[in-house]
Amino acid sequence: MPTELERAMEILLCQFHKYACKEGKSNSLSRCELKKLMENELPTFLKSQKDPGAVDKIFKDLDCDGDGEVNFQEYLSLIGGLSLSCNQLYEMHLRQQNQQCKK
Amino acid sequence: MPTELERAMEILLCQFHKYACKEGKSNSLSRCELKKLMENELPTFLKSQKDPGAVDKIFKDLDCDGDGEVNFQEYLSLIGGLSLSCNQLYEMHLRQQNQQCKK
């Protein structure tokens, strides 16, 4: 039985391949595939983006090797970046909670 | 309701903090906390390591800023590295499957 953490890593991989195989190269995300992945799987984040061109900018940022596709490693940097932001919010929340406990 | 991918990112965060708060600084992993995390949450990977000193080496590799702790960003590079390895195995498996279909 996989642990929760192993299961979470499996989900990262499966979600990438669920969209990567839809068109073009089967092991990387085209711009359209990345857009669908973000709309369906990261709706909270995408809705928080005021800029309608957000997906294009994110795609450009992620496509480090400039091949017009986002490979699995580049996709992981999106997941990593979002996780870091969530962690900063979470730690800020913990600090506020601790300060309230001290009052 | 969070999506599977959002839930997976939440698990990455929660598993880190579950172990980071056990001793010392509450927002980073000591060597002992990292060892417990790997033993309990990444058993498959840890068992595949023949070297009994694997945890020490991994800890040293992860602790990029040399402060004797593994912070969340450094932890994410462990998750990223393991996910990349899993993805390489997965893509190799897909290629083998495709070749068998062509026979």
Backbone of each chain as ProteinMPNN parsed JSONL, in Angstrom:
{"seq_chain_A": "MPTELERAMEILLCQFHKYACKEGKSNSLSRCELKKLMENELPTFLKSQKDPGAVDKIFKDLDCDGDGEVNFQEYLSLIGGLSLSCNQLYEMHLRQQNQQCKK", "coords_chain_A": {"N_chain_A": [[0.852, -1.213, 0.0], [0.762, 2.126, -0.984], [2.179, 5.0, 0.708], [0.72, 8.098, 1.953], [2.286, 10.207, 1.011], [3.721, 8.999, -1.06], [1.574, 8.405, -2.691], [0.723, 10.978, -3.304], [2.85, 11.893, -4.895], [2.541, 10.137, -7.005], [0.136, 11.042, -8.024], [0.885, 13.589, -8.952], [2.432, 12.808, -11.129], [0.624, 11.256, -12.687], [-1.386, 13.132, -13.297], [-0.019, 14.906, -14.903], [0.59, 13.299, -17.156], [-1.95, 12.642, -17.972], [-2.838, 14.87, -19.298], [-0.725, 15.475, -21.031], [-0.737, 13.599, -23.025], [-2.686, 14.254, -24.829], [-2.385, 15.761, -27.216], [0.065, 16.268, -29.888], [3.491, 15.842, -28.864], [3.776, 13.079, -26.666], [4.868, 13.141, -24.162], [5.059, 15.64, -23.13], [3.719, 18.923, -22.368], [1.67, 20.81, -24.441], [0.867, 24.283, -25.131], [-1.876, 24.472, -25.086], [-2.579, 22.101, -23.809], [-1.459, 22.563, -21.283], [-3.033, 24.71, -20.485], [-5.558, 23.497, -20.271], [-4.995, 21.648, -18.228], [-4.445, 23.39, -16.092], [-6.874, 24.789, -15.875], [-8.672, 22.745, -15.187], [-7.432, 21.308, -13.098], [-6.056, 23.032, -11.414], [-7.846, 25.086, -10.531], [-8.357, 26.963, -8.504], [-5.993, 28.418, -8.223], [-5.742, 29.475, -10.84], [-8.038, 31.033, -11.097], [-7.376, 33.013, -9.352], [-5.706, 34.559, -10.732], [-5.55, 37.631, -12.116], [-4.84, 38.565, -14.595], [-5.738, 38.031, -17.925], [-3.977, 36.95, -19.695], [-2.481, 35.181, -18.292], [-1.931, 32.382, -18.47], [-0.404, 32.188, -20.792], [1.87, 33.625, -20.067], [2.777, 32.105, -17.896], [3.274, 29.723, -19.222], [5.397, 30.501, -20.889], [7.31, 31.142, -18.953], [7.703, 28.63, -17.796], [8.69, 27.069, -19.865], [11.615, 26.443, -20.074], [13.661, 25.388, -21.752], [12.843, 26.332, -24.145], [11.509, 24.913, -26.167], [8.943, 25.039, -26.929], [7.229, 23.466, -25.59], [6.106, 22.076, -22.436], [7.941, 20.184, -20.372], [8.13, 17.304, -18.086], [9.84, 17.948, -15.933], [9.846, 20.753, -16.068], [7.164, 21.222, -15.565], [7.099, 20.305, -12.92], [8.361, 22.434, -11.703], [6.392, 24.333, -11.733], [4.535, 23.187, -9.974], [6.134, 23.104, -7.713], [6.612, 25.842, -7.272], [4.013, 26.783, -6.726], [3.466, 25.27, -4.456], [5.353, 26.296, -2.686], [4.372, 28.909, -2.359], [1.924, 28.337, -1.134], [2.919, 27.225, 1.202], [4.154, 29.414, 2.39], [1.943, 30.992, 3.016], [0.688, 29.254, 4.79], [2.594, 29.073, 6.885], [2.601, 31.71, 7.733], [0.039, 31.87, 8.714], [0.273, 30.067, 10.846], [2.075, 31.47, 12.49], [0.516, 33.701, 13.159], [-1.474, 32.453, 14.606], [0.02, 31.489, 16.769], [0.796, 33.898, 17.937], [-1.67, 34.876, 18.784], [-2.307, 33.006, 20.743], [-0.48, 33.712, 22.672], [-1.519, 36.018, 23.729]], "CA_chain_A": [[0.0, 0.0, 0.0], [1.586, 3.329, -0.97], [1.894, 5.976, 1.767], [0.061, 9.32, 1.441], [3.268, 11.001, 0.27], [3.964, 8.274, -2.316], [0.34, 8.575, -3.473], [0.708, 12.371, -3.801], [3.814, 11.958, -6.001], [1.916, 9.384, -8.108], [-0.89, 11.938, -8.589], [1.6, 14.614, -9.729], [2.854, 12.162, -12.379], [-0.55, 10.849, -13.49], [-2.093, 14.313, -13.805], [0.791, 15.426, -16.021], [0.446, 12.435, -18.344], [-3.375, 12.676, -18.38], [-2.999, 15.99, -20.257], [0.386, 15.509, -21.998], [-0.948, 12.656, -24.138], [-3.874, 14.64, -25.616], [-1.998, 16.165, -28.58], [1.505, 16.452, -30.084], [4.366, 14.919, -28.15], [2.975, 12.476, -25.584], [5.489, 13.274, -22.834], [5.198, 17.049, -22.735], [2.466, 19.68, -22.462], [1.596, 21.966, -25.339], [0.249, 25.41, -24.425], [-3.304, 24.143, -24.927], [-2.682, 21.056, -22.773], [-1.178, 23.193, -19.983], [-4.214, 25.527, -20.153], [-6.62, 22.575, -19.802], [-4.567, 21.105, -16.928], [-4.6, 24.429, -15.054], [-8.314, 25.091, -15.705], [-9.371, 21.628, -14.541], [-6.775, 20.746, -11.911], [-5.576, 24.113, -10.536], [-8.805, 26.177, -10.758], [-8.242, 27.995, -7.453], [-4.864, 29.274, -8.585], [-5.99, 30.173, -12.109], [-9.055, 32.072, -10.842], [-6.76, 34.118, -8.583], [-4.891, 35.354, -11.659], [-6.4, 38.689, -12.716], [-4.388, 38.778, -15.976], [-6.267, 37.013, -18.852], [-2.859, 36.318, -20.41], [-1.659, 34.514, -17.273], [-1.477, 31.052, -18.917], [0.691, 32.393, -21.762], [3.075, 34.058, -19.31], [3.242, 30.944, -17.122], [3.826, 28.77, -20.19], [6.71, 31.028, -21.309], [8.227, 31.005, -17.793], [7.997, 27.213, -17.535], [9.378, 26.44, -21.006], [13.012, 26.91, -19.927], [14.519, 25.029, -22.906], [12.327, 27.033, -25.324], [11.131, 24.015, -27.288], [7.513, 25.213, -27.212], [6.488, 22.468, -24.811], [6.497, 22.016, -21.017], [8.197, 18.773, -20.034], [7.74, 16.943, -16.712], [10.676, 18.734, -15.002], [9.347, 22.137, -16.089], [5.858, 21.129, -14.87], [7.377, 20.204, -11.476], [8.714, 23.749, -11.144], [5.1, 25.002, -11.475], [4.003, 22.589, -8.743], [7.013, 23.554, -6.628], [6.358, 27.264, -7.019], [2.699, 26.925, -6.074], [3.574, 24.691, -3.108], [6.098, 27.265, -1.868], [3.457, 30.008, -2.01], [0.97, 27.801, -0.144], [3.638, 27.035, 2.454], [4.36, 30.736, 3.012], [0.652, 31.364, 3.623], [0.448, 28.338, 5.922], [3.486, 29.442, 7.994], [2.111, 33.008, 8.225], [-1.155, 31.534, 9.514], [0.754, 29.445, 12.097], [2.659, 32.534, 13.327], [-0.598, 34.508, 13.695], [-2.139, 31.622, 15.622], [0.887, 31.453, 17.954], [0.735, 35.216, 18.596], [-2.963, 34.975, 19.483], [-2.225, 32.143, 21.925], [0.341, 34.38, 23.7], [-2.237, 37.197, 24.289]], "C_chain_A": [[0.884, 1.258, 0.0], [1.218, 4.248, 0.202], [1.226, 7.197, 1.123], [1.026, 10.117, 0.561], [3.59, 10.334, -1.079], [2.768, 8.444, -3.241], [0.313, 9.977, -4.081], [1.668, 12.51, -4.983], [3.27, 11.24, -7.231], [0.881, 10.27, -8.812], [-0.227, 13.029, -9.437], [1.936, 14.051, -11.116], [1.646, 11.857, -13.265], [-1.275, 12.055, -14.074], [-1.323, 14.922, -14.987], [0.512, 14.609, -17.29], [-0.991, 12.391, -18.855], [-3.568, 13.757, -19.445], [-1.927, 15.953, -21.35], [0.083, 14.648, -23.222], [-2.055, 13.099, -25.095], [-3.51, 15.05, -27.044], [-0.471, 16.28, -28.661], [2.323, 15.416, -29.339], [3.655, 14.395, -26.89], [3.618, 12.665, -24.209], [5.784, 14.724, -22.474], [3.889, 17.778, -23.016], [2.611, 20.799, -23.493], [0.93, 23.096, -24.544], [-1.217, 25.081, -24.111], [-3.498, 23.087, -23.826], [-2.439, 21.64, -21.384], [-2.402, 23.996, -19.533], [-5.315, 24.635, -19.592], [-6.257, 22.038, -18.416], [-4.835, 22.142, -15.842], [-6.071, 24.732, -14.799], [-9.003, 24.003, -14.905], [-8.771, 21.226, -13.203], [-6.246, 21.807, -10.936], [-6.508, 25.329, -10.652], [-8.656, 27.322, -9.746], [-7.134, 28.979, -7.808], [-5.2, 30.112, -9.822], [-7.009, 31.293, -11.921], [-8.445, 33.269, -10.097], [-5.912, 35.012, -9.494], [-5.786, 36.37, -12.374], [-6.099, 38.81, -14.218], [-4.922, 37.678, -16.894], [-5.146, 36.304, -19.619], [-1.968, 35.51, -19.487], [-1.09, 33.184, -17.782], [-0.307, 31.203, -19.895], [1.984, 32.752, -21.043], [3.664, 32.878, -18.54], [3.907, 29.934, -18.058], [5.243, 29.195, -20.598], [7.746, 30.839, -20.19], [8.668, 29.549, -17.608], [8.881, 26.6, -18.623], [10.841, 26.888, -21.073], [13.864, 26.572, -21.158], [13.965, 25.574, -24.212], [11.922, 26.148, -26.481], [9.629, 24.101, -27.589], [6.637, 24.2, -26.51], [6.939, 22.577, -23.353], [6.692, 20.545, -20.662], [7.928, 18.539, -18.55], [8.539, 17.763, -15.703], [10.199, 20.186, -14.921], [7.995, 22.228, -15.387], [6.082, 21.072, -13.353], [7.75, 21.561, -10.895], [7.453, 24.589, -10.929], [4.529, 24.5, -10.145], [4.82, 23.064, -7.531], [6.746, 24.995, -6.25], [5.045, 27.489, -6.294], [2.753, 26.389, -4.641], [4.317, 25.632, -2.176], [5.194, 28.412, -1.425], [2.461, 29.542, -0.953], [1.659, 27.663, 1.204], [3.867, 28.36, 3.168], [3.072, 31.197, 3.697], [0.396, 30.54, 4.88], [1.302, 28.744, 7.13], [3.084, 30.797, 8.583], [0.91, 32.771, 9.145], [-0.735, 30.942, 10.862], [1.307, 30.518, 13.04], [1.557, 33.372, 13.965], [-1.293, 33.751, 14.816], [-1.315, 31.626, 16.911], [0.816, 32.782, 18.702], [-0.577, 35.363, 19.36], [-2.952, 34.138, 20.755], [-1.465, 32.855, 23.039], [-0.408, 35.534, 24.354], [-2.971, 36.818, 25.561]], "O_chain_A": [[1.686, 1.429, 0.918], [0.066, 4.265, 0.636], [1.176, 7.312, -0.102], [0.644, 10.634, -0.49], [3.715, 11.008, -2.102], [2.938, 8.611, -4.449], [-0.074, 10.147, -5.237], [1.341, 13.172, -5.968], [3.501, 11.67, -8.361], [0.764, 10.251, -10.038], [-0.719, 13.359, -10.516], [1.753, 14.717, -12.134], [1.651, 12.169, -14.456], [-1.73, 12.012, -15.217], [-1.926, 15.394, -15.951], [0.236, 15.165, -18.353], [-1.224, 12.133, -20.036], [-4.357, 13.59, -20.375], [-2.193, 16.359, -22.481], [0.574, 14.919, -24.318], [-2.338, 12.403, -26.07], [-4.238, 14.727, -27.983], [0.205, 16.378, -27.636], [1.913, 14.264, -29.196], [3.024, 15.153, -26.153], [2.984, 12.38, -23.192], [6.637, 15.01, -21.634], [3.059, 17.314, -23.797], [3.532, 21.613, -23.433], [0.483, 22.885, -23.416], [-1.72, 25.371, -23.026], [-4.433, 23.159, -23.029], [-3.114, 21.273, -20.422], [-2.769, 23.974, -18.358], [-5.932, 24.956, -18.576], [-7.109, 21.98, -17.53], [-5.386, 21.815, -14.791], [-6.48, 24.914, -13.652], [-9.829, 24.296, -14.04], [-9.493, 20.848, -12.28], [-6.013, 21.509, -9.764], [-6.047, 26.455, -10.844], [-8.809, 28.494, -10.091], [-7.302, 30.195, -7.712], [-4.966, 31.321, -9.839], [-6.873, 32.369, -12.504], [-8.937, 34.393, -10.201], [-5.459, 36.08, -9.085], [-6.672, 35.996, -13.143], [-6.988, 39.119, -15.012], [-4.607, 36.507, -16.684], [-5.335, 35.2, -20.129], [-0.834, 35.184, -19.84], [0.083, 32.884, -17.561], [0.66, 30.444, -19.837], [3.055, 32.243, -21.373], [4.877, 32.67, -18.528], [4.952, 29.366, -17.742], [6.161, 28.377, -20.648], [8.885, 30.439, -20.433], [9.828, 29.266, -17.309], [9.71, 25.732, -18.35], [11.251, 27.603, -21.986], [14.699, 27.378, -21.567], [14.53, 25.322, -25.276], [11.978, 26.563, -27.639], [9.108, 23.335, -28.4], [5.446, 24.087, -26.798], [8.015, 23.103, -23.066], [5.742, 19.763, -20.65], [7.543, 19.464, -17.834], [7.976, 18.23, -14.712], [10.153, 20.773, -13.84], [7.718, 23.206, -14.692], [5.353, 21.706, -12.59], [7.488, 21.821, -9.72], [7.428, 25.454, -10.054], [4.098, 25.288, -9.304], [4.271, 23.379, -6.475], [6.664, 25.338, -5.071], [4.97, 28.287, -5.359], [2.167, 26.971, -3.728], [3.958, 25.758, -1.005], [5.236, 28.838, -0.271], [2.185, 30.261, 0.007], [1.058, 27.95, 2.239], [3.787, 28.434, 4.394], [3.102, 31.723, 4.81], [-0.054, 31.061, 5.9], [0.813, 28.762, 8.26], [3.209, 31.013, 9.789], [0.785, 33.386, 10.203], [-1.314, 31.274, 11.896], [1.045, 30.485, 14.243], [1.63, 33.717, 15.145], [-1.655, 34.327, 15.841], [-1.863, 31.748, 18.006], [0.781, 32.811, 19.932], [-0.595, 35.912, 20.462], [-3.544, 34.542, 21.756], [-1.754, 32.644, 24.216], [-0.002, 36.0, 25.418], [-3.625, 37.663, 26.172]]}, "seq_chain_B": "MPTELERAMEILLCQFHKYACKEGKSNSLSRCELKKLMENELPTFLKSQKDPGAVDKIFKDLDCDGDGEVNFQEYLSLIGGLSLSCNQLYEMHLRQQNQQCKK", "coords_chain_B": {"N_chain_B": [[-14.447, 21.855, -3.073], [-11.281, 20.423, -3.167], [-9.207, 19.7, -6.056], [-7.703, 16.617, -7.32], [-5.022, 17.143, -7.837], [-4.592, 19.506, -6.399], [-5.047, 18.494, -3.87], [-2.937, 16.691, -3.689], [-0.739, 18.443, -3.572], [-1.336, 19.651, -1.159], [-0.922, 17.501, 0.535], [1.85, 17.137, 0.266], [2.722, 19.397, 1.618], [1.541, 19.113, 4.201], [2.692, 16.701, 5.099], [5.352, 17.423, 5.331], [5.255, 19.35, 7.413], [4.227, 17.801, 9.444], [6.37, 16.341, 10.349], [8.367, 18.283, 10.662], [7.731, 19.75, 12.888], [8.435, 18.325, 15.12], [10.878, 18.518, 16.561], [13.351, 21.024, 17.557], [13.665, 23.769, 15.257], [10.478, 24.756, 14.051], [9.755, 24.921, 11.428], [11.399, 23.566, 9.76], [13.302, 20.635, 8.805], [15.13, 18.607, 10.937], [18.032, 16.443, 10.918], [17.25, 14.065, 12.083], [14.479, 14.285, 11.989], [14.081, 14.278, 9.215], [14.962, 11.701, 8.645], [13.011, 10.143, 9.964], [10.76, 10.945, 8.514], [11.401, 9.935, 5.972], [11.647, 7.193, 6.498], [9.046, 6.526, 7.315], [7.336, 7.665, 5.385], [8.429, 7.47, 2.852], [9.133, 4.744, 2.336], [9.575, 2.829, 0.329], [11.428, 3.98, -1.399], [13.568, 4.411, 0.41], [14.216, 1.827, 1.228], [15.279, 0.9, -1.11], [17.731, 1.919, -1.139], [20.969, 0.918, -0.897], [23.1, 1.747, 0.612], [23.897, 2.204, 3.96], [24.38, 4.694, 4.959], [22.786, 6.397, 3.59], [20.745, 8.275, 4.288], [22.157, 10.274, 5.605], [23.775, 11.247, 3.553], [21.817, 12.124, 1.745], [20.642, 14.084, 3.289], [22.728, 15.92, 3.525], [23.037, 16.646, 0.84], [20.559, 17.873, 0.374], [20.54, 20.041, 2.135], [21.11, 22.814, 1.136], [21.69, 25.478, 1.93], [23.282, 25.022, 4.039], [22.581, 25.19, 6.769], [22.186, 23.23, 8.533], [19.701, 22.221, 8.633], [16.732, 21.083, 6.888], [14.841, 22.937, 4.834], [11.497, 23.874, 3.64], [11.618, 24.358, 0.856], [13.998, 23.025, 0.173], [13.258, 20.431, 0.844], [11.282, 20.088, -1.107], [12.895, 19.743, -3.304], [13.818, 17.205, -2.932], [11.44, 15.738, -3.235], [10.883, 16.454, -5.845], [13.097, 15.379, -7.22], [12.754, 12.624, -6.759], [10.286, 12.273, -7.99], [10.955, 12.826, -10.633], [12.628, 10.649, -11.201], [10.786, 8.568, -10.948], [9.13, 9.272, -13.062], [10.807, 8.889, -15.259], [11.085, 6.105, -15.225], [8.42, 5.432, -15.645], [7.947, 6.499, -18.231], [9.74, 4.966, -19.702], [8.573, 2.49, -19.401], [6.186, 2.971, -20.807], [7.193, 3.306, -23.402], [8.202, 0.736, -23.884], [5.853, -0.713, -23.852], [4.58, 0.384, -26.083], [6.293, -0.483, -28.099], [5.891, -3.232, -27.977], [3.257, -3.368, -28.823], [3.563, -2.789, -31.483], [4.65, -5.082, -32.533]], "CA_chain_B": [[-13.728, 20.566, -3.058], [-10.014, 20.506, -3.904], [-8.979, 18.686, -7.096], [-6.688, 15.616, -6.924], [-3.695, 17.772, -7.87], [-4.53, 20.42, -5.245], [-4.965, 17.612, -2.691], [-1.564, 16.137, -3.661], [0.139, 19.521, -3.102], [-1.653, 19.812, 0.26], [-0.273, 16.378, 1.239], [3.285, 17.449, 0.311], [2.89, 20.422, 2.658], [1.177, 18.571, 5.518], [3.668, 15.68, 5.515], [6.564, 18.147, 5.76], [5.032, 19.983, 8.724], [3.967, 16.73, 10.425], [7.673, 15.923, 10.903], [9.214, 19.447, 10.969], [7.399, 20.36, 14.19], [8.723, 17.384, 16.223], [11.964, 19.02, 17.424], [14.068, 22.193, 17.021], [12.861, 24.757, 14.52], [9.219, 24.087, 13.667], [9.459, 24.999, 9.981], [12.424, 22.873, 8.969], [13.558, 19.257, 9.24], [16.466, 18.225, 11.411], [18.432, 15.167, 10.292], [16.428, 12.999, 12.683], [13.107, 14.416, 11.456], [14.107, 13.83, 7.812], [15.087, 10.232, 8.691], [11.687, 9.595, 10.317], [9.87, 11.197, 7.372], [11.734, 9.015, 4.877], [11.337, 5.818, 6.932], [7.595, 6.312, 7.403], [6.54, 8.142, 4.244], [9.082, 7.087, 1.59], [9.803, 3.478, 2.659], [9.979, 2.121, -0.9], [12.684, 4.601, -1.847], [14.647, 4.222, 1.394], [14.617, 0.397, 1.185], [16.041, 0.652, -2.346], [19.089, 2.457, -0.948], [21.829, -0.129, -0.304], [24.058, 2.411, 1.506], [23.297, 2.531, 5.275], [24.564, 6.127, 5.227], [22.042, 7.12, 2.548], [20.011, 9.428, 4.828], [23.129, 11.349, 5.86], [24.179, 11.825, 2.244], [20.664, 12.862, 1.199], [20.477, 15.282, 4.138], [23.802, 16.876, 3.139], [22.698, 17.143, -0.515], [19.37, 18.737, 0.432], [20.781, 21.238, 2.956], [21.899, 23.698, 0.241], [22.206, 26.689, 2.601], [24.228, 24.587, 5.079], [22.242, 25.642, 8.138], [21.982, 22.042, 9.381], [18.281, 21.873, 8.603], [16.171, 21.039, 5.525], [13.621, 23.757, 4.839], [10.455, 23.335, 2.754], [12.108, 24.393, -0.536], [14.98, 21.937, 0.029], [12.429, 19.201, 0.874], [10.628, 19.965, -2.416], [13.844, 19.231, -4.314], [13.816, 15.734, -2.743], [10.206, 15.242, -3.867], [11.048, 16.649, -7.29], [14.07, 14.406, -7.726], [12.134, 11.282, -6.747], [9.22, 12.272, -9.01], [11.636, 12.737, -11.943], [13.07, 9.254, -11.383], [9.573, 7.763, -11.204], [8.64, 9.6, -14.399], [11.683, 8.225, -16.245], [10.693, 4.68, -15.24], [7.074, 5.362, -16.232], [8.048, 6.741, -19.685], [10.423, 3.79, -20.249], [7.527, 1.449, -19.43], [5.27, 3.319, -21.914], [7.892, 3.023, -24.672], [8.259, -0.734, -24.055], [4.469, -1.136, -24.171], [4.311, 0.781, -27.475], [7.057, -1.361, -29.001], [5.23, -4.551, -27.999], [2.024, -3.237, -29.616], [3.925, -2.734, -32.907], [5.128, -6.405, -33.009]], "C_chain_B": [[-12.415, 20.682, -3.834], [-9.911, 19.414, -4.982], [-7.907, 17.709, -6.594], [-5.312, 16.271, -6.85], [-3.522, 18.743, -6.696], [-4.366, 19.604, -3.97], [-3.544, 17.057, -2.57], [-0.596, 17.195, -3.133], [-0.077, 19.765, -1.613], [-0.943, 18.719, 1.078], [1.231, 16.634, 1.344], [3.561, 18.385, 1.489], [2.652, 19.829, 4.045], [2.196, 17.544, 6.017], [4.955, 16.353, 5.992], [6.376, 18.671, 7.188], [4.753, 18.959, 9.829], [5.284, 16.328, 11.109], [8.511, 17.138, 11.344], [8.97, 19.97, 12.385], [7.832, 19.502, 15.37], [9.849, 17.882, 17.131], [12.607, 20.241, 16.761], [13.144, 23.161, 16.323], [11.614, 24.067, 13.932], [8.956, 24.133, 12.174], [10.587, 24.437, 9.127], [12.727, 21.517, 9.598], [14.995, 19.114, 9.724], [16.814, 16.899, 10.727], [17.525, 14.031, 10.785], [14.995, 13.05, 12.141], [13.044, 13.935, 10.01], [14.151, 12.295, 7.754], [13.725, 9.59, 8.969], [10.737, 9.762, 9.136], [10.141, 10.163, 6.281], [11.374, 7.577, 5.241], [9.834, 5.554, 6.868], [6.861, 6.622, 6.112], [7.141, 7.79, 2.883], [9.822, 5.76, 1.762], [10.34, 2.755, 1.419], [11.326, 2.645, -1.379], [13.814, 4.246, -0.89], [15.146, 2.785, 1.38], [15.464, 0.102, -0.052], [17.48, 1.164, -2.217], [19.957, 1.419, -0.227], [22.716, 0.479, 0.785], [23.393, 2.766, 2.832], [23.43, 4.023, 5.611], [23.773, 7.0, 4.274], [21.376, 8.384, 3.097], [20.97, 10.596, 5.075], [23.532, 12.049, 4.564], [23.05, 12.668, 1.664], [20.487, 14.171, 1.971], [21.482, 16.354, 3.721], [23.489, 17.502, 1.775], [21.562, 18.164, -0.461], [19.664, 20.073, 1.127], [21.666, 22.241, 2.212], [22.46, 24.914, 0.986], [23.066, 26.338, 3.811], [23.884, 25.008, 6.494], [21.945, 24.446, 9.053], [20.533, 21.619, 9.473], [17.852, 21.775, 7.127], [14.869, 21.826, 5.551], [12.655, 23.22, 3.765], [10.939, 23.3, 1.303], [13.111, 23.266, -0.797], [14.282, 20.579, 0.032], [11.769, 18.991, -0.492], [11.604, 19.443, -3.469], [14.009, 17.719, -4.169], [12.608, 15.125, -3.456], [10.328, 15.338, -5.39], [11.982, 15.619, -7.895], [13.488, 13.005, -7.797], [11.06, 11.189, -7.823], [9.824, 12.157, -10.403], [12.072, 11.309, -12.226], [11.876, 8.359, -11.697], [9.076, 8.016, -12.617], [9.488, 8.937, -15.483], [11.321, 6.742, -16.362], [9.354, 4.521, -15.945], [7.152, 5.52, -17.757], [8.762, 5.575, -20.372], [9.408, 2.649, -20.417], [6.567, 1.707, -20.6], [5.912, 2.981, -23.251], [7.918, 1.517, -24.946], [6.888, -1.263, -24.473], [4.165, -0.834, -25.636], [5.04, -0.141, -28.449], [6.405, -2.73, -29.1], [3.962, -4.498, -28.846], [2.349, -3.284, -31.102], [4.325, -4.114, -33.426], [3.992, -7.189, -33.649]], "O_chain_B": [[-12.425, 21.001, -5.023], [-10.471, 18.329, -4.823], [-7.278, 17.951, -5.564], [-4.533, 16.003, -5.936], [-2.459, 18.803, -6.078], [-3.614, 19.999, -3.08], [-3.01, 16.964, -1.465], [0.28, 16.877, -2.328], [0.872, 20.051, -0.883], [-0.433, 18.979, 2.168], [1.828, 16.38, 2.39], [4.508, 18.188, 2.25], [3.459, 20.017, 4.955], [2.525, 17.512, 7.203], [5.575, 15.897, 6.953], [7.225, 18.462, 8.055], [5.01, 19.22, 11.004], [5.303, 16.016, 12.299], [9.283, 17.034, 12.298], [9.859, 20.551, 13.008], [7.623, 19.897, 16.517], [9.786, 17.691, 18.345], [12.435, 20.47, 15.564], [11.998, 23.357, 16.728], [11.687, 22.96, 13.398], [8.041, 23.469, 11.687], [10.727, 24.767, 7.949], [12.441, 21.285, 10.773], [15.945, 19.454, 9.018], [15.978, 16.311, 10.041], [17.1, 13.168, 10.017], [14.379, 12.019, 11.871], [12.087, 13.271, 9.613], [13.476, 11.671, 6.934], [13.331, 8.628, 8.31], [9.995, 8.841, 8.794], [9.205, 9.583, 5.73], [10.861, 6.829, 4.409], [9.401, 4.491, 6.424], [5.891, 5.949, 5.765], [6.438, 7.809, 1.873], [10.989, 5.645, 1.388], [11.412, 2.151, 1.452], [12.232, 1.883, -1.716], [14.89, 3.83, -1.319], [16.346, 2.538, 1.505], [16.27, -0.829, -0.05], [18.331, 0.887, -3.062], [19.695, 1.086, 0.929], [23.047, -0.19, 1.764], [22.433, 3.537, 2.851], [22.688, 4.549, 6.44], [24.041, 8.195, 4.149], [21.426, 9.439, 2.464], [20.647, 11.751, 4.795], [23.617, 13.276, 4.497], [23.273, 13.769, 1.159], [20.219, 15.222, 1.389], [21.141, 17.528, 3.582], [23.647, 18.706, 1.574], [21.592, 19.182, -1.152], [19.108, 21.108, 0.757], [22.809, 22.488, 2.596], [23.582, 25.339, 0.711], [23.528, 27.225, 4.528], [24.772, 25.168, 7.331], [21.513, 24.616, 10.193], [20.173, 20.767, 10.285], [18.516, 22.309, 6.239], [13.908, 21.43, 6.211], [12.956, 22.246, 3.076], [10.698, 22.322, 0.596], [13.082, 22.632, -1.851], [14.68, 19.676, -0.704], [11.698, 17.865, -0.983], [11.194, 18.777, -4.42], [14.302, 17.025, -5.143], [12.729, 14.137, -4.18], [9.933, 14.429, -6.12], [11.699, 15.053, -8.951], [13.7, 12.284, -8.771], [10.93, 10.163, -8.491], [9.274, 11.469, -11.263], [11.913, 10.81, -13.34], [11.935, 7.509, -12.584], [8.647, 7.087, -13.301], [8.964, 8.479, -16.498], [11.258, 6.195, -17.463], [9.165, 3.601, -16.741], [6.507, 4.773, -18.493], [8.425, 5.23, -21.505], [9.392, 1.95, -21.43], [6.179, 0.773, -21.302], [5.256, 2.431, -24.136], [7.691, 1.073, -26.072], [6.777, -2.14, -25.33], [3.582, -1.653, -26.346], [4.495, -0.533, -29.48], [6.365, -3.326, -30.177], [3.626, -5.474, -29.516], [1.539, -3.752, -31.902], [4.344, -4.32, -34.64], [4.199, -8.314, -34.104]]}, "name": "protein", "num_of_chains": 2, "seq": "MPTELERAMEILLCQFHKYACKEGKSNSLSRCELKKLMENELPTFLKSQKDPGAVDKIFKDLDCDGDGEVNFQEYLSLIGGLSLSCNQLYEMHLRQQNQQCKKMPTELERAMEILLCQFHKYACKEGKSNSLSRCELKKLMENELPTFLKSQKDPGAVDKIFKDLDCDGDGEVNFQEYLSLIGGLSLSCNQLYEMHLRQQNQQCKK"}
